[in-house]
Amino acid sequence: MTPRLDFTSDIFFRDPPKAIAGLRMAGPVVATRFPLVGEVWITTTHDATARVLKDSATFTLRKEDGDVAGLRWWMPRYVRTIANNMLTMDEPDHTRLRSIVDEAFRRRAIVAMEPRVRAIADGLADALFADGSPADLVQRYARILPLAVISELLGLPDADRPRFIAWANTMSSLTNVVSFFRLLFAFRKMRAYLERQLQIAREGGGEGLIAELVQVEREGGQITPDEMVSMVFLLLAAGSETTTHLISGSVYELLRIPGLRDWLEQDWSRLGLAVEEFLRFVSPVQFSKPRYVRRDVELEGVRLKKGDRVMVMLAAANMDPAVHDRPETLDLARKPNRHISFGTGIHFCLGHQLARIEAACALEALFARWPRLGLAVDPSEVHWRRRPGLRAIAKLPVVAGVPQADDFLDATRSRSQPNTDRPSRSGEAARSPAM
C-alpha cells in the first residue's frame, strides 16, 4: 500500500530521504494524489525516472489534441500563453524552440560570465547585514543573486529588479488553488512587461539575451510572438527561482553541519564537487511536470494505461541507494555523483552551467566575507514553503558572528592573488558527472 504523504509539509521537506525511502518500498512507480495535479503516478527510482524523461515518445507533456498536462480549461489565455514554452512541448516543437535559445546562449558565452557573477555575489555579501542583524539570507542574498544575474543576462534594466523580486516572491507562494488565483494578476503584469521589453529590442536593439533572441528571430528563427514572450518568461523565472533555493538550501546545510563548512573552506577547489552534491541532496526541483502516457506500457514492472499521467520524482532518483552509496548522507566529496537534478533527455536543463556557476560563486563569496556566519535560530525553527514540487526554505535568519578583523583581510588578499594550481570552478563543473 502506498504511504500517504503530504508533499508540501515541513515533515517531508525537513527529511526527504526518510519519506522517500518509505515511498520507494511501495514500488518503483506508485499511484498517489499530488497537489494541484490530482491523481498521478510518480517514480521513486533513478531508472524509472530516467526512462520516463528519455522516452519522450511514450511519455509526453501534451495530449494528442495538444492540451498541456496540468493546465485546466478555466485558466486565462495569458496563463496558457506563458505555459506554452519549451518545458511543456514535445517534438518537433521543442527542438524548434530549443535551437533558437541555444543559438542565443552560444552568443552570450555563459562560462565567461563567472567573474561578473562573482562580483555581484561579493557586493551582495558585503551588504547582507546593511539593514541589521539577523538577516534573512533568502531575501537578502539567495533570491537577489540569480535574479540580478539573469536580468543582466537578458538585458533588462537594473531599476526593474525590485519588481522581479516581488514577482518571484509571488510565484514562491504558490501552494494551492487559492494562491494560484492570486498569482494570476502577477502573471498578467509580467506578460505585459515582457512584451514591452521585446518591442523595445525589436525597435532599437540593445545588449543582452533578449536582443540576441530578437536577432535570431530576424534571421529566420521559427518562433511566434507569443512563444517569444513565454521563452523570455521561462528564462527569467526558471533562471532564478530554482537557483535561489539551491543556494539557500546549501547554506542551510553548511550552517547546520559546521564540519562540512570547515572542510570546504580549507580548500575552495573542492567547490565543484560540493555543488554537485548540493544539487543531489538539496534537490530544489523535487518533481518534473506531469506527462501523459501515450500507450499502454510497463514501467519497471508496473502497468500504466494510455491516458494515465506520470510525474518523475527527481528527489527520489537522487536518493536511490541502487545508484548512490549512503544517499541519505550529505557527502561533499562524493564522486562519481550521478544526480539527475537537471533532468535528462530532450528537456535537460538549458541553464545548468549558469546554475552551477551561481551556486559556487554564492557560497565562496558569502563565507569568505562572513567566515563565522551562523544561524540566528535553531534548525528546528527553519521552515519550508508549502510549494508542491519545490524544496524552498521560506526564511533563513543568519547572524554574522564575531569575525576577527584579519579574517576578511586574509580572504580578500588570497582572492586577489592568482593561483595557477587551482582549477576554475567552471572547469570543475564541466568535468562533473552529468546525465
Secondary structure, 3 states (H helix, E strand, C coil): CCCCCCCCCHHHHHCHHHHHHHHHCCCCEEEEEECCCEEEEEECCHHHHHHHHHCCCCEECECCCCCECCCCCCCCHHHHHHHCCHHHCCCCHHHHHHHHHHHHHHHHCHHHHHHHHHHHHHHHHHCCCCCCCCEEHHHHHHCHHHHHHHHHHHCCCHHHHHHHHHHHHHHHCCCCHHHHHHHHHHHHHHHHHHHHHHHHHHHHCCCCHHHHHHHHHHCCCCCCHHHHHHHHHHHHHHCCHHHHHHHHHHHHHHHHCHHHHHHHHHCHHHHHHHHHHHHHHHCCECECCCEEECCCEEECCEEECCCCEEECEHHHHCCCCCCCCCCCCCCCCCCCCCCCCCCCHHHCCCCHHHHHHHHHHHHHHHHHHCCCCEECCCHHHCCECCCCCECCECCCEEECCCCCHHHHHHHHHHHHCCCCCCCCHHHHHHHCCCC
